[in-house]
Amino acid sequence: MGLRLWDVVFEKEGPDWYLRVLIDKDGTMDTDTCADVSHALDPILDEADPIEGSYTFEVSSAGADRVLKKPEHFARFQGSEVEVRLYRARDGRKDFVGLLQSWQDGDVVLEVGGQPMSFEKKEVAQVRLYPRF
């Protein structure tokens, strides 16, 4: 289908469980593409029945503010503006926005205000694209 699998997430929200398949492609993503993927995967999931219990199945775009997790995600968006969220505050802040300079084995380097800032894997809770509208 000319798509990339961005991520698969199984998570609980309130009392309900969700299986989310996040997809990406070059160009603009539309709801028809998400629906096509959903229709293709739905019977496979029904037959394999890999998850015990009930859940809601969703297919969606990875989004403009997508979470970066894999090495190829970081490589693709090197030089882009990202937000790094920390587990614990550094200098009174848990969120830092800057240009992604590098990523290696979970360690992240941003350019913030023209200066490099390094974050070790153990302190990084999440890295996501930071779109400005």
Beta strands, then each sheet from edge to edge (+ up, - down):
strand 1: 4-13
strand 2: 16-24
strand 3: 56-61
strand 4: 81-90
strand 5: 93-104
strand 6: 107-112
strand 7: 115-119
strand 8: 124-129
sheet 1: 1+ 2- 3-
sheet 2: 7+ 6- 5+ 4- 8+
end
